Amino acid sequence: MRLLNIIFIFELLFGVLSCAQMPNSTVTTRSSGSLEVTHTPLSLKDVPKELIDQLNYPYVRFYRTDIKNNTDRPIKIVWFDGFFNIDGQWIASNVRNKVLRTKDFIDWYSRDHMTSDGWLRPGGIASCDVNWHWTETPQDIPTKWAYIGIDGRGNDYFAEAVVPEIRPERMEKRAPGEPQVNRRNKL
């Protein structure tokens, strides 16, 4: 029964986490030293119009996410995901509805400091220029992103950072007279 309550609350309050490509504000960082994650809030003017036109969620928060390799060797991100804190438990969720791996990281993050197969160079930064998540209400839900990387010797690296509180943008578009969609039945 507890699991059903968590799922209901999750569906009621939360939408999805995603990253959209695009090139500031409170920043949040948590670093293990070797990998560093930073989230920087974005204003609506920093978000591509094409992305805004695609979004039909009630409230959306936009931010840039940077991952920095602070080691002297290349690191490949092999797993990452977004999480929401619901009733004290971190629950994974993202727009692809799957475990996010290196291919997803390459798709979503800038490749200026990354090889074509996803190795982040020493001192390099990979950026998701427009990351976002949505909620049903304007109230914020604690959100974080976590990453696991490996080096060529098989050493593991972990980093995570909570997204700072960001003023939500009202995004849902409805035709005049059209009722609001009950998203609980859509997830």
Summary of the structure (lengths in Angstrom):
residues: 187
radius of gyration: 17.0
end to end distance: 19.0
largest distance: 60.1
contacts: 552
relative contact order: 0.27
helix: 17%
strand: 41%
